[in-house]
């Protein structure tokens, strides 16, 4: 094989010869020599055939062989492709080859290279959301292509103020990352913080947005997600208009939103497509369901271990009869059932869809019935565990749902140690952690701590749109008003 990577004249030995030898070991690296039939110019074409489109290669190769080709600079004239580059810097050749470019060299021009973009695009079609499913609203979800995702967002925000900044992160993966914000709205300090954290990332391979979420979070040791990830373009467009920042990672169908608050993780975006009374009811229902999911099993353990006196007499007989043949203490009984539910969840999630559904339903019925008949658990606790598992599924964000599942176990431990006092102690630890937690420097508990009454209009209760004229105060946006509230409240008919 001929020498093709070379330095500029006077720069010493060939640095690229090593790369030539490494690439030549790959089966998909192709090297072909040609001679122009009219000008007798000998040239060489090299590319990775797994990354380039063969039809595109044949198209520009035919244009070269049929055109008036004498020098590298003639490529821009005869090749009907938009992205044709003439390069003298050998350091960019490796990057271009690994990104779907074809390299063309001429023996007589040792220090110039022609790079022609012929990338093969393998992307799936835009499909409905699989995680953030909604009955009402758009049925589009992000895919793994960053260009397609940016297209979905720009169609919803067709304004010049939407700015997209691009970064390349990962010493091996060279992952393309886009940061989106609204010029004139987004807080500059928040934007600078995101820029700095992305530029400071030192990692070899970024394969998904989950890597970025964990790396740039304020507290990587917290079980709570501090960036909100979504697969819905309408949600990203809405939060960008509020003044938040979106981070799009090439190869990931989820876009990160920052800063985020705890309310964002309990709000389904479908809430904004419903009447405000209905949406508020569902939000309150989710919060109640999460509290029930965390506390019901620890309360059962605490009451049966230390606080029999608070059980009503009518219920006490039922509890005694359900536990009369159970040999295990309440805490072991609860841990056994909790772990069983978690095993069924993991098995259902990892198996193929149809098999997973069958395992979840059949396994839950069989194991639950068998454990009660064998006397390992009481039927009352089995009902409570099933309700707690059902309540945990109301969390609209998957990552927060995992955190809720995890929180039950420390509450169980403290309930076994000190009863209701232990539950209160564990709750105080949780609240203290949440108060100290931040997302991009903003309080995670906003608008509850510090209290901001203006932001309460879109928290546990979502008020009508005409009452939300201001953007969230904790974002400290450059332009705090979304619209004129006075004009929004004017609803005069034509006859008036």
FENDA-V197667 format. One record per pair of residues at least 4 apart in sequence whose ideal C-beta (glycine too) atoms are under 8 Angstrom apart, sorted by sequence separation. I is the first residue (numbers start at 1). J is the second residue. D is the distance in Angstrom with one decimal. If there is no record, write none. Layout:
I_J_D + I_J_D
//
This chain:
7_11_3.6 + 13_17_8.0 + 15_19_7.9 + 16_20_6.2 + 17_21_6.7 + 18_22_6.5 + 19_23_6.1 + 20_24_6.2 + 21_25_7.3 + 22_26_8.0 + 25_29_7.9 + 36_40_6.2 + 47_51_7.3 + 48_52_6.7 + 52_56_6.7 + 53_57_6.9 + 54_58_6.4 + 55_59_6.2 + 56_60_6.5 + 57_61_5.9 + 58_62_6.2 + 59_63_6.7 + 60_64_6.5 + 61_65_6.4 + 62_66_5.9 + 63_67_5.6 + 65_69_7.7 + 70_74_5.7 + 73_77_8.0 + 74_78_5.8 + 75_79_5.1 + 89_93_7.9 + 91_95_7.9 + 92_96_5.8 + 93_97_6.2 + 94_98_6.3 + 95_99_6.3 + 97_101_5.9 + 105_109_7.5 + 129_133_5.6 + 145_149_6.6 + 146_150_6.3 + 147_151_6.5 + 148_152_6.7 + 149_153_6.7 + 150_154_6.0 + 151_155_6.4 + 152_156_7.2 + 153_157_6.3 + 154_158_6.4 + 169_173_7.9 + 170_174_5.8 + 181_185_7.8 + 182_186_5.3 + 186_190_6.6 + 187_191_6.8 + 188_192_6.2 + 189_193_6.5 + 190_194_6.7 + 191_195_6.4 + 192_196_6.2 + 193_197_6.3 + 194_198_6.3 + 195_199_6.2 + 196_200_6.1 + 197_201_7.1 + 207_211_6.7 + 209_213_6.2 + 210_214_6.5 + 211_215_6.1 + 212_216_5.9 + 213_217_6.3 + 222_226_6.9 + 225_229_7.6 + 232_236_7.0 + 233_237_6.2 + 234_238_6.4 + 235_239_6.5 + 236_240_6.2 + 237_241_6.6 + 238_242_6.8 + 240_244_6.4 + 248_252_7.8 + 260_264_4.8 + 262_266_7.2 + 263_267_5.9 + 267_271_5.7 + 269_273_7.8 + 270_274_6.6 + 274_278_4.6 + 275_279_6.7 + 276_280_6.1 + 277_281_6.6 + 278_282_6.6 + 279_283_6.5 + 280_284_6.4 + 281_285_6.3 + 282_286_6.5 + 283_287_6.6 + 284_288_6.3 + 285_289_6.2 + 286_290_6.4 + 287_291_6.5 + 288_292_6.1 + 289_293_6.2 + 290_294_6.6 + 291_295_5.9 + 292_296_5.4 + 294_298_7.6 + 295_299_5.5 + 296_300_6.6 + 297_301_6.6 + 298_302_6.0 + 299_303_6.0 + 300_304_6.3 + 301_305_5.8 + 302_306_6.0 + 303_307_4.8 + 304_308_7.3 + 307_311_7.8 + 311_315_5.6 + 312_316_6.8 + 313_317_7.5 + 314_318_7.8 + 315_319_6.2 + 316_320_6.2 + 317_321_6.2 + 318_322_6.2 + 319_323_6.2 + 320_324_6.3 + 322_326_7.8 + 328_332_4.3 + 329_333_6.9 + 330_334_6.1 + 331_335_6.2 + 332_336_6.2 + 333_337_6.8 + 334_338_6.0 + 335_339_6.1 + 336_340_6.4 + 337_341_6.5 + 338_342_6.5 + 339_343_6.3 + 340_344_6.5 + 341_345_6.4 + 342_346_6.4 + 343_347_6.1 + 344_348_6.1 + 345_349_6.2 + 346_350_6.1 + 347_351_6.1 + 351_355_4.6 + 352_356_6.3 + 353_357_6.6 + 354_358_6.7 + 355_359_6.2 + 356_360_6.3 + 357_361_6.4 + 358_362_5.7 + 359_363_5.1 + 360_364_6.2 + 361_365_6.6 + 362_366_5.9 + 363_367_5.7 + 364_368_5.8 + 365_369_6.1 + 366_370_6.0 + 367_371_6.0 + 368_372_6.6 + 369_373_6.3 + 370_374_5.9 + 372_376_7.8 + 377_381_5.6 + 378_382_7.0 + 379_383_6.6 + 380_384_6.6 + 381_385_6.1 + 382_386_6.4 + 383_387_6.4 + 384_388_6.2 + 385_389_6.4 + 386_390_6.4 + 387_391_6.2 + 388_392_6.5 + 389_393_7.3 + 397_401_6.7 + 398_402_6.8 + 399_403_6.9 + 400_404_6.4 + 401_405_6.6 + 402_406_6.5 + 403_407_6.4 + 404_408_7.7 + 407_411_6.4 + 408_412_6.1 + 409_413_6.6 + 410_414_6.4 + 411_415_6.1 + 412_416_6.5 + 413_417_6.7 + 414_418_6.3 + 415_419_6.5 + 418_422_3.4 + 419_423_7.5 + 420_424_6.4 + 421_425_6.2 + 422_426_6.3 + 423_427_6.2 + 424_428_6.5 + 425_429_6.8 + 426_430_6.4 + 427_431_6.3 + 428_432_6.2 + 429_433_6.4 + 430_434_6.4 + 431_435_6.2 + 432_436_6.5 + 433_437_6.2 + 438_442_6.0 + 442_446_6.2 + 445_449_4.1 + 446_450_7.3 + 447_451_6.6 + 452_456_7.0 + 455_459_6.5 + 456_460_7.9 + 457_461_7.8 + 458_462_5.5 + 463_467_4.3 + 464_468_7.7 + 471_475_6.2 + 483_487_7.2 + 484_488_6.5 + 485_489_6.4 + 486_490_7.0 + 492_496_4.5 + 7_12_6.4 + 24_29_6.2 + 35_40_6.3 + 36_41_4.5 + 47_52_4.9 + 49_54_7.1 + 52_57_5.7 + 64_69_5.3 + 69_74_5.2 + 79_84_5.3 + 87_92_6.0 + 96_101_3.9 + 128_133_7.5 + 129_134_7.2 + 143_148_5.4 + 157_162_4.8 + 170_175_4.6 + 181_186_4.0 + 186_191_5.5 + 201_206_7.7 + 206_211_4.9 + 215_220_7.6 + 217_222_7.6 + 230_235_4.7 + 239_244_4.3 + 240_245_7.9 + 260_265_7.3 + 274_279_4.5 + 302_307_6.3 + 303_308_7.2 + 311_316_4.8 + 328_333_4.6 + 351_356_4.0 + 371_376_4.6 + 372_377_6.0 + 377_382_5.7 + 395_400_5.2 + 415_420_7.7 + 417_422_5.0 + 438_443_6.1 + 439_444_5.4 + 447_452_4.1 + 451_456_8.0 + 456_461_7.7 + 457_462_7.6 + 458_463_7.1 + 463_468_6.4 + 472_477_7.9 + 483_488_5.9 + 7_13_7.6 + 23_29_4.7 + 35_41_7.2 + 36_42_7.8 + 68_74_6.9 + 69_75_7.9 + 87_93_7.1 + 97_103_6.1 + 106_112_7.7 + 142_148_7.8 + 143_149_6.8 + 168_174_5.6 + 169_175_5.4 + 206_212_6.6 + 214_220_6.0 + 230_236_6.3 + 240_246_5.9 + 249_255_7.9 + 350_356_7.4 + 371_377_4.7 + 372_378_7.2 + 395_401_4.0 + 416_422_7.4 + 437_443_8.0 + 438_444_5.9 + 443_449_6.0 + 446_452_6.6 + 447_453_7.7 + 457_463_4.4 + 471_477_4.9 + 7_14_6.3 + 24_31_7.7 + 35_42_5.1 + 36_43_7.2 + 67_74_7.3 + 96_103_7.2 + 142_149_4.7 + 168_175_6.9 + 219_226_6.8 + 239_246_7.0 + 248_255_5.0 + 249_256_7.7 + 257_264_7.6 + 272_279_7.1 + 303_310_6.4 + 326_333_6.2 + 349_356_6.6 + 372_379_5.0 + 415_422_5.2 + 418_425_6.8 + 437_444_4.1 + 443_450_6.4 + 447_454_7.7 + 473_480_7.4 + 6_14_5.3 + 7_15_6.0 + 34_42_7.3 + 35_43_7.9 + 76_84_5.1 + 105_113_5.8 + 154_162_6.5 + 168_176_5.9 + 169_177_5.6 + 203_211_6.8 + 217_225_7.9 + 218_226_5.6 + 247_255_6.7 + 248_256_7.9 + 271_279_3.9 + 274_282_7.5 + 303_311_6.2 + 308_316_7.4 + 311_319_6.6 + 328_336_7.1 + 348_356_4.0 + 351_359_6.0 + 393_401_7.2 + 414_422_3.4 + 415_423_5.3 + 435_443_7.8 + 437_445_7.6 + 447_455_3.3 + 471_479_7.5 + 5_14_6.3 + 7_16_7.6 + 33_42_6.8 + 34_43_5.6 + 69_78_6.2 + 75_84_5.4 + 87_96_7.8 + 104_113_7.3 + 105_114_7.3 + 132_141_7.8 + 153_162_7.5 + 167_176_7.6 + 168_177_7.3 + 217_226_4.5 + 246_255_5.4 + 247_256_4.2 + 347_356_7.1 + 348_357_6.8 + 392_401_6.1 + 395_404_5.9 + 413_422_7.9 + 414_423_6.2 + 446_455_6.5 + 447_456_5.5 + 471_480_5.5 + 5_15_7.1 + 6_16_6.3 + 33_43_7.6 + 34_44_7.5 + 47_57_6.9 + 67_77_7.5 + 68_78_6.8 + 76_86_7.1 + 93_103_6.3 + 103_113_6.1 + 104_114_3.9 + 129_139_7.4 + 142_152_6.7 + 166_176_6.4 + 167_177_4.7 + 181_191_5.6 + 217_227_6.4 + 236_246_5.1 + 246_256_6.9 + 247_257_7.9 + 372_382_5.9 + 434_444_6.0 + 435_445_6.1 + 457_467_5.7 + 458_468_6.0 + 470_480_5.5 + 471_481_7.3 + 3_14_6.5 + 5_16_2.0 + 33_44_5.2 + 34_45_6.7 + 64_75_7.4 + 67_78_3.3 + 75_86_7.0 + 85_96_7.7 + 103_114_7.2 + 104_115_7.7 + 128_139_4.3 + 129_140_7.8 + 130_141_7.0 + 166_177_7.1 + 167_178_7.8 + 201_212_7.5 + 216_227_7.6 + 246_257_5.7 + 247_258_7.0 + 271_282_6.5 + 348_359_5.5 + 371_382_7.3 + 414_425_5.9 + 415_426_7.9 + 434_445_5.4 + 448_459_7.4 + 457_468_5.3 + 470_481_5.9 + 471_482_5.7 + 4_16_7.4 + 5_17_6.1 + 32_44_7.1 + 33_45_8.0 + 45_57_7.8 + 103_115_6.1 + 104_116_6.7 + 128_140_7.3 + 129_141_4.1 + 140_152_6.2 + 166_178_5.5 + 167_179_7.0 + 179_191_7.8 + 203_215_6.8 + 213_225_7.0 + 245_257_7.4 + 271_283_6.4 + 347_359_5.3 + 348_360_3.9 + 392_404_5.3 + 411_423_6.1 + 414_426_4.2 + 447_459_5.7 + 469_481_6.0 + 470_482_6.7 + 31_44_6.6 + 32_45_5.0 + 73_86_6.0 + 102_115_7.3 + 128_141_6.2 + 165_178_6.9 + 166_179_7.9 + 213_226_7.9 + 244_257_5.7 + 245_258_5.4 + 347_360_7.5 + 392_405_6.0 + 469_482_5.9 + 3_17_6.3 + 5_19_5.6 + 31_45_7.6 + 32_46_7.7 + 64_78_6.3 + 72_86_5.7 + 101_115_4.7 + 102_116_4.8 + 126_140_5.4 + 127_141_5.9 + 150_164_6.3 + 164_178_5.2 + 165_179_4.5 + 198_212_7.6 + 201_215_5.6 + 213_227_4.8 + 244_258_6.6 + 245_259_7.8 + 268_282_7.5 + 368_382_5.3 + 435_449_5.7 + 458_472_7.6 + 468_482_7.2 + 469_483_5.7 + 5_20_5.4 + 30_45_8.0 + 31_46_4.9 + 63_78_5.3 + 64_79_6.7 + 101_116_6.4 + 126_141_6.9 + 164_179_7.3 + 165_180_7.9 + 179_194_6.0 + 201_216_7.2 + 244_259_6.7 + 304_319_7.1 + 344_359_7.1 + 345_360_7.5 + 411_426_5.2 + 469_484_7.1 + 4_20_6.3 + 30_46_6.8 + 45_61_6.9 + 63_79_5.3 + 85_101_8.0 + 101_117_5.6 + 102_118_5.3 + 127_143_7.6 + 164_180_5.5 + 165_181_7.9 + 179_195_7.1 + 213_229_6.6 + 267_283_6.3 + 344_360_5.6 + 347_363_7.1 + 410_426_5.8 + 411_427_7.9 + 454_470_5.6 + 469_485_3.8 + 3_20_7.3 + 29_46_7.3 + 30_47_5.9 + 63_80_5.9 + 100_117_6.6 + 101_118_7.1 + 126_143_6.0 + 163_180_7.1 + 266_283_6.6 + 455_472_5.1 + 29_47_7.8 + 30_48_7.5 + 100_118_6.3 + 101_119_7.5 + 125_143_7.6 + 162_180_6.7 + 163_181_5.7 + 197_215_7.7 + 198_216_6.7 + 239_257_5.2 + 368_386_7.4 + 455_473_5.6 + 467_485_7.7 + 1_20_6.9 + 29_48_5.7 + 30_49_5.1 + 60_79_4.7 + 96_115_5.0 + 100_119_2.8 + 124_143_5.6 + 162_181_8.0 + 163_182_7.4 + 179_198_7.0 + 197_216_4.1 + 210_229_7.6 + 236_255_5.4 + 304_323_7.6 + 344_363_5.1 + 454_473_5.5 + 455_474_6.4 + 466_485_6.9 + 469_488_6.7 + 28_48_5.3 + 29_49_7.9 + 60_80_7.3 + 93_113_6.2 + 99_119_6.8 + 100_120_6.4 + 123_143_6.0 + 124_144_7.2 + 162_182_6.1 + 163_183_5.0 + 209_229_6.2 + 227_247_7.7 + 266_286_5.1 + 344_364_5.8 + 388_408_7.4 + 28_49_5.2 + 43_64_7.7 + 59_80_7.4 + 60_81_5.8 + 123_144_6.5 + 161_182_5.1 + 162_183_7.7 + 177_198_6.5 + 236_257_6.8 + 266_287_6.0 + 452_473_5.0 + 26_48_7.2 + 28_50_4.3 + 93_115_7.5 + 123_145_4.3 + 126_148_7.0 + 161_183_4.6 + 194_216_7.4 + 231_253_5.7 + 235_257_7.7 + 364_386_7.7 + 452_474_6.4 + 466_488_4.2 + 1_24_6.2 + 28_51_7.9 + 88_111_5.7 + 90_113_7.7 + 160_183_7.9 + 161_184_5.7 + 231_254_5.5 + 341_364_7.8 + 344_367_7.6 + 407_430_7.2 + 465_488_7.7 + 466_489_5.7 + 88_112_5.8 + 121_145_7.6 + 161_185_7.1 + 230_254_6.6 + 231_255_7.7 + 266_290_6.9 + 305_329_7.3 + 23_48_7.9 + 56_81_7.6 + 87_112_7.4 + 88_113_7.3 + 123_148_6.2 + 157_182_7.8 + 229_254_4.3 + 230_255_6.0 + 305_330_5.6 + 447_472_7.5 + 43_69_7.8 + 86_112_6.3 + 87_113_4.9 + 126_152_7.1 + 229_255_6.9 + 304_330_4.4 + 305_331_7.1 + 446_472_7.7 + 447_473_7.6 + 34_61_7.7 + 86_113_7.5 + 87_114_7.8 + 153_180_6.7 + 229_256_5.4 + 230_257_6.3 + 340_367_5.8 + 447_474_6.7 + 36_64_7.4 + 37_65_6.5 + 41_69_5.9 + 86_114_6.1 + 87_115_5.7 + 150_178_6.4 + 228_256_7.1 + 229_257_7.3 + 446_474_4.2 + 36_65_6.4 + 39_68_7.3 + 41_70_6.2 + 75_104_6.8 + 85_114_7.4 + 86_115_7.8 + 169_198_6.5 + 177_206_7.6 + 227_256_4.7 + 228_257_4.3 + 301_330_4.6 + 1_31_6.2 + 34_64_8.0 + 38_68_7.4 + 39_69_5.9 + 84_114_7.1 + 85_115_4.3 + 146_176_5.8 + 150_180_7.8 + 165_195_7.4 + 175_205_7.8 + 227_257_6.6 + 228_258_7.5 + 300_330_6.6 + 301_331_5.1 + 34_65_7.2 + 38_69_8.0 + 39_70_5.5 + 84_115_7.3 + 85_116_7.9 + 167_198_5.3 + 173_204_7.2 + 175_206_4.1 + 227_258_4.9 + 238_269_7.3 + 340_371_7.6 + 443_474_6.6 + 72_104_7.3 + 84_116_5.4 + 146_178_6.0 + 167_199_7.1 + 169_201_5.1 + 171_203_7.5 + 172_204_4.5 + 173_205_4.1 + 175_207_7.5 + 226_258_7.7 + 228_260_4.1 + 442_474_5.2 + 36_69_5.3 + 83_116_7.4 + 84_117_7.5 + 170_203_6.0 + 171_204_4.9 + 172_205_4.9 + 173_206_5.3 + 227_260_5.8 + 301_334_5.4 + 442_475_7.2 + 72_106_6.0 + 83_117_3.6 + 169_203_7.1 + 170_204_6.2 + 173_207_6.4 + 226_260_6.5 + 235_269_4.5 + 238_272_7.3 + 300_334_6.6 + 337_371_7.3 + 71_106_7.2 + 81_116_5.9 + 82_117_7.6 + 170_205_5.4 + 177_212_7.0 + 212_247_6.2 + 225_260_7.7 + 234_269_6.6 + 336_371_7.6 + 81_117_6.4 + 170_206_4.3 + 228_264_5.1 + 72_109_5.4 + 79_116_6.1 + 81_118_7.5 + 169_206_5.3 + 212_249_5.9 + 228_265_6.7 + 232_269_5.8 + 297_334_5.1 + 71_109_6.5 + 209_247_7.0 + 211_249_8.0 + 224_262_7.7 + 73_112_7.9 + 75_114_4.7 + 209_248_7.8 + 230_269_7.7 + 4_44_6.6 + 64_104_7.8 + 72_112_4.6 + 209_249_4.1 + 225_265_7.1 + 336_376_6.7 + 337_377_5.6 + 72_113_7.2 + 75_116_7.0 + 208_249_6.7 + 297_338_6.6 + 336_377_6.6 + 2_44_6.7 + 4_46_6.9 + 60_102_7.6 + 72_114_4.9 + 210_252_7.7 + 169_212_7.7 + 206_249_6.8 + 208_251_6.7 + 209_252_4.1 + 213_256_5.7 + 333_376_7.3 + 207_251_6.3 + 208_252_4.6 + 210_254_7.8 + 212_256_6.4 + 333_377_5.2 + 337_381_6.3 + 341_385_6.1 + 345_389_7.9 + 57_102_6.2 + 209_254_5.1 + 333_378_6.9 + 337_382_6.5 + 208_254_7.7 + 209_255_6.9 + 51_98_7.2 + 209_256_5.4 + 334_381_6.4 + 338_385_6.6 + 51_99_7.3 + 52_100_5.5 + 327_375_6.9 + 328_376_6.7 + 333_381_6.0 + 337_385_4.5 + 341_389_5.1 + 48_97_6.1 + 51_100_4.4 + 52_101_7.7 + 198_247_7.8 + 326_375_5.7 + 327_376_8.0 + 328_377_7.7 + 47_97_6.8 + 48_98_7.1 + 52_102_5.9 + 325_375_4.2 + 326_376_6.9 + 46_97_7.4 + 194_245_5.5 + 326_377_6.5 + 330_381_7.8 + 334_385_7.5 + 48_100_7.8 + 326_378_5.5 + 194_247_7.1 + 47_101_7.2 + 191_245_6.3 + 47_102_4.0 + 190_245_6.2 + 323_378_4.7 + 46_102_7.1 + 47_103_6.6 + 60_116_5.6 + 180_236_7.7 + 185_241_7.6 + 187_243_6.5 + 322_378_3.9 + 45_102_6.1 + 46_103_4.6 + 186_243_5.2 + 322_379_5.3 + 323_380_7.9 + 45_103_7.3 + 46_104_7.9 + 60_118_7.0 + 182_240_5.5 + 185_243_4.8 + 186_244_7.4 + 322_380_4.8 + 45_104_5.5 + 46_105_7.6 + 181_240_7.0 + 182_241_6.7 + 186_245_6.2 + 319_378_7.5 + 322_381_7.9 + 44_104_7.1 + 180_240_6.2 + 345_405_7.9 + 43_104_5.9 + 44_105_5.1 + 57_118_5.5 + 182_243_6.7 + 319_380_6.0 + 43_105_6.6 + 44_106_7.9 + 56_118_3.8 + 318_380_6.8 + 43_106_4.9 + 44_107_7.9 + 342_405_6.9 + 42_106_7.1 + 43_107_7.7 + 181_245_5.1 + 194_258_6.8 + 41_106_6.3 + 42_107_5.4 + 53_118_5.3 + 180_245_7.0 + 181_246_7.6 + 52_118_4.4 + 53_119_6.9 + 179_245_6.5 + 180_246_4.3 + 41_108_7.7 + 52_119_6.6 + 53_120_4.4 + 179_246_7.5 + 180_247_7.7 + 51_119_6.5 + 52_120_5.8 + 53_121_7.7 + 179_247_5.7 + 180_248_6.7 + 190_258_7.7 + 51_120_6.0 + 178_247_7.4 + 179_248_7.9 + 190_259_6.6 + 50_120_7.7 + 177_247_6.6 + 178_248_4.3 + 338_408_6.4 + 47_118_7.2 + 177_248_6.9 + 338_409_7.2 + 177_249_5.3 + 178_250_8.0 + 176_249_7.9 + 177_250_7.1 + 16_90_5.0 + 19_93_7.8 + 23_97_7.3 + 175_249_6.4 + 176_250_4.2 + 335_409_7.8 + 338_412_7.3 + 15_90_6.8 + 19_94_5.7 + 99_174_7.8 + 175_250_5.8 + 98_174_7.4 + 175_251_6.7 + 16_93_7.0 + 156_233_6.1 + 335_412_6.5 + 155_233_7.9 + 156_234_6.5 + 162_240_6.9 + 334_412_5.9 + 95_174_6.9 + 8_88_6.5 + 153_233_5.7 + 157_237_5.2 + 300_380_7.9 + 152_233_4.0 + 156_237_3.8 + 300_381_6.1 + 331_412_6.4 + 7_90_6.2 + 153_236_5.6 + 157_240_6.3 + 6_90_6.6 + 149_233_7.5 + 153_237_5.9 + 157_241_7.1 + 297_381_7.7 + 300_384_5.8 + 331_415_7.5 + 5_90_5.4 + 331_416_4.0 + 330_416_7.7 + 153_240_7.5 + 297_384_6.3 + 5_93_6.5 + 296_384_5.2 + 297_385_6.5 + 142_231_5.1 + 141_231_4.5 + 142_232_7.7 + 141_232_6.5 + 142_233_6.5 + 296_387_6.9 + 297_388_5.9 + 140_232_7.7 + 141_233_7.7 + 296_388_5.1 + 140_233_5.7 + 153_246_7.5 + 138_232_7.5 + 140_234_7.8 + 138_233_7.2 + 292_387_7.3 + 293_388_4.6 + 138_234_5.1 + 292_388_6.7 + 293_389_7.6 + 137_234_6.5 + 132_230_6.4 + 150_248_6.6 + 293_391_4.1 + 4_103_7.5 + 132_231_5.8 + 149_248_5.4 + 292_391_4.9 + 293_392_4.2 + 131_231_6.0 + 132_232_5.3 + 4_105_5.2 + 130_231_7.4 + 290_391_7.0 + 9_111_6.4 + 129_231_5.3 + 146_248_5.6 + 289_391_3.8 + 290_392_7.2 + 8_111_5.6 + 129_232_5.9 + 132_235_7.5 + 146_249_7.2 + 289_392_7.5 + 6_110_5.7 + 146_250_3.9 + 149_253_7.9 + 290_394_7.2 + 2_107_7.6 + 6_111_6.6 + 145_250_7.5 + 146_251_7.7 + 289_394_4.3 + 290_395_6.3 + 144_250_7.8 + 149_255_6.7 + 289_395_8.0 + 144_251_5.3 + 144_252_6.6 + 286_394_4.9 + 144_253_5.6 + 285_394_7.1 + 286_395_6.8 + 143_253_5.5 + 286_396_7.2 + 294_404_6.3 + 298_408_7.1 + 305_415_7.5 + 142_253_4.7 + 293_404_5.9 + 297_408_6.0 + 301_412_6.1 + 305_416_6.4 + 141_253_6.8 + 142_254_6.7 + 306_418_7.8 + 307_419_5.8 + 142_255_6.1 + 294_407_5.2 + 298_411_4.1 + 302_415_4.1 + 306_419_3.5 + 307_420_6.2 + 290_404_5.7 + 294_408_5.6 + 297_411_7.7 + 298_412_5.2 + 301_415_4.6 + 302_416_7.9 + 305_419_6.2 + 306_420_7.3 + 293_408_7.2 + 297_412_6.1 + 301_416_5.7 + 295_411_6.7 + 298_414_7.4 + 299_415_7.2 + 303_419_7.9 + 294_411_6.1 + 298_415_3.8 + 302_419_4.3 + 303_420_7.9 + 302_420_5.1 + 302_422_6.9 + 299_420_7.9 + 302_423_5.9 + 299_423_7.0 + 298_423_5.4 + 268_396_4.0 + 295_423_7.1 + 298_426_7.9 + 266_395_6.7 + 267_396_7.0 + 265_395_7.2 + 266_396_6.9 + 265_396_7.6 + 266_397_7.8 + 137_269_7.1 + 265_397_4.6 + 137_270_5.9 + 264_397_7.8 + 134_268_7.1 + 136_270_6.0 + 265_399_7.7 + 266_400_7.3 + 134_269_6.9 + 135_270_7.0 + 265_400_4.0 + 132_268_7.1 + 134_270_3.9 + 137_273_4.7 + 132_269_6.7 + 136_273_4.3 + 136_274_6.9 + 134_273_7.1 + 229_397_7.8 + 228_397_6.9 + 229_399_6.8 + 225_397_7.5 + 262_434_6.9 + 287_460_6.4 + 225_399_4.3 + 225_400_6.3 + 224_400_7.5 + 284_460_6.1 + 283_460_5.8 + 284_461_7.4 + 225_403_7.1 + 261_439_7.0 + 283_461_7.0 + 224_403_5.6 + 259_438_7.9 + 260_439_4.9 + 283_462_6.7 + 223_403_5.0 + 259_439_4.1 + 280_460_7.5 + 258_439_6.1 + 259_440_3.9 + 261_442_7.5 + 280_461_4.3 + 258_440_4.8 + 259_441_7.3 + 261_443_7.6 + 262_444_5.8 + 280_462_5.4 + 223_406_5.7 + 259_442_4.1 + 261_444_6.2 + 262_445_5.9 + 279_462_4.8 + 223_407_7.6 + 260_444_7.8 + 261_445_7.1 + 263_447_7.8 + 261_446_4.9 + 261_447_7.4 + 276_462_5.3 + 276_463_5.9 + 276_464_5.0 + 276_465_8.0 + 272_462_7.4 + 271_462_5.9 + 245_440_7.7 + 263_458_7.8 + 267_462_7.9 + 263_459_5.0 + 263_460_7.3 + 224_433_8.0 + 224_434_7.3 + 222_433_7.0 + 226_437_6.9 + 226_438_7.4 + 227_439_6.8 + 224_437_6.3 + 226_439_4.4 + 261_474_7.3 + 226_440_7.9 + 222_437_5.9 + 259_474_7.6 + 259_475_7.1 + 219_437_6.0 + 226_444_6.7 + 218_437_7.2 + 219_438_7.5 + 218_438_4.7 + 224_444_7.1 + 218_439_6.3 + 217_439_7.9 + 218_440_6.9 + 218_441_7.1 + 243_471_5.3 + 242_471_5.3 + 243_472_7.3 + 242_472_6.1 + 244_475_6.6 + 243_475_4.5 + 242_475_6.7 + 243_477_3.7 + 242_477_7.7 + 243_478_7.9 + 242_482_8.0 + 241_482_7.5 + 194_440_7.0 + 193_440_5.8 + 193_441_6.4 + 190_440_5.5 + 190_441_7.3 + 189_441_7.7 + 190_442_7.8 + 132_396_6.7 + 131_398_5.8 + 190_475_7.4 + 185_471_7.5 + 190_476_7.8 + 189_476_7.5 + 187_475_6.0 + 187_476_4.7 + 187_477_5.8 + 188_478_7.5 + 186_477_6.7 + 187_478_6.9 + 185_477_5.3 + 186_478_7.2 + 185_478_5.8 + 184_478_5.8 + 185_479_5.2 + 184_479_6.1
//
